[in-house]
Amino acid sequence: MICDDVIASLTEDGVFTLEGVRQHLEAASFPRRVPLNLFLLLSNPRRGRYAGKILLVNERNDRPIRYVKFFATFHEGNELLPMYVGIGDCVFPEAGQYSFEVYFSARGGGEALKGEHPFRVVSHEE
């Protein structure tokens, strides 16, 4: 989920409040700079610590506009791991289709696409 902010509960482990959850983004002009967070619910069949990366991609030209690394630690196999990653300021050059792509590094040096979340950036007509 794309959101403006993620706040972890001070009293309950694994509980989060998501603010400004969105399926699309509106912009009055371009380029549009927006700080975003990505809330993920991850799973892995094996326990361990895994390096991951998130790409924010402009689907019109297949170019990444943001790249963020993260680590996920699974304490047991098939664990559901809620986590959020601060993406930071994202600069959208134009209206159109974008997507967040989530990758994990695979054993042996490769990487595997584990999830994709498409969304639209639309021009706001005043």
N, C-alpha and C positions, 0 to 999 in steps of 0.2 A: 504494500500500500504506500502511496505517496502521500506525505503529509508535511505540514508546516513545522510541527514539533512533536516530540515523543517524551512523555514524562513517566519515569518509573515510579511505582508506588514505594513509599517509604516504609510501609508496614507489611506489604505482602509481596513475596518473591514471585516473579513471573507475571506481574500485573502491570499494565501500562495504560496511560491515557493518551489517546491520539488526538491532536488538534489540527484542524484544517485538512482533514482527509479529502482527497480529490481524485476524480477519474479523468479530469481534464484541467487545463489551465487557460485562463483568458488573459489577453494582453492588449493594451490600448495602442502600443507602438512596439516596433522592433528595432534593434535587438532588445530582448526583455531579460533582465537579471532577476532570478528568484532563488532564495535559499530553500533547499528541500532536504527532507529526511526520507529514508526508505525503511519501512517496518517489514521484517521478514519472518516467516515461520519456516524454519529449516528442519530437515530430517536427513539422516544418514544411516545406512545399515550397519556401519561399523563405528565403534568409539574411536576417539582420537582428536587431535587438533589439526584443522585444515585451513590452508590459506585460500582466500577467496578474492574475487574482484568483481566490481560492478561497473558496467559501461552504460552510459547514457548515450543513445545513438539516434541521430537524425536519420529516419528511414528513407527520406527522399534521396539522399546521396550515400547512405550507409556509412557516414562518418561519425566517430565518437566525439561528443562535445564535453564529456566529463568521464574521469577514470578514478576509481577509489578502491584501495585495497582494504581488506578486513580479515580477521581470523575468527573461526567458529570452533568451539570446543564441545565435543559430544562426550558425555560421561558414560553413556551406554549405547548399545546398538538400537536403532530405530527410535531414538529419543526425538521428541518434538522440541525444537529450540527456538523460542521467540527472541528476536534481537532487532535492534535498529542500528542503522548506519547513517551517520551524518554525511550527506552528499556535499553540502556546502553550496556556494553560489553557482547556479547553473545559468548559463547565458544561452537563451534560445534565439537564434538568428532570424527565424521566420515562423509563420504559422505552419502547421502540418502535423504529421504523425511522427511520434518519438517512441522509444522503448527503453526500459531498463533491462539489461541482460545480466544475470547472476551466474558466475562461473566459480568452480572449485578446481584447485590444482589436483591432478590425478597422480597416483604413484607412477613413477617412470618418467615424469617430466611434462606430460601433457596437461590439458585442462578440459573440463567437461561443462557444457552449458547445463545448468540446473534449474533455471527459471527465466521467464521473460514476461514483462509486464508492459503492454503497449498503452499509450495514452495520447491524447490530442492536445495541441496548443492551438487555440482559436483566436482570431482577431476580434476584439471587442468593438463593435460599432456604436459610437456615441450618438 
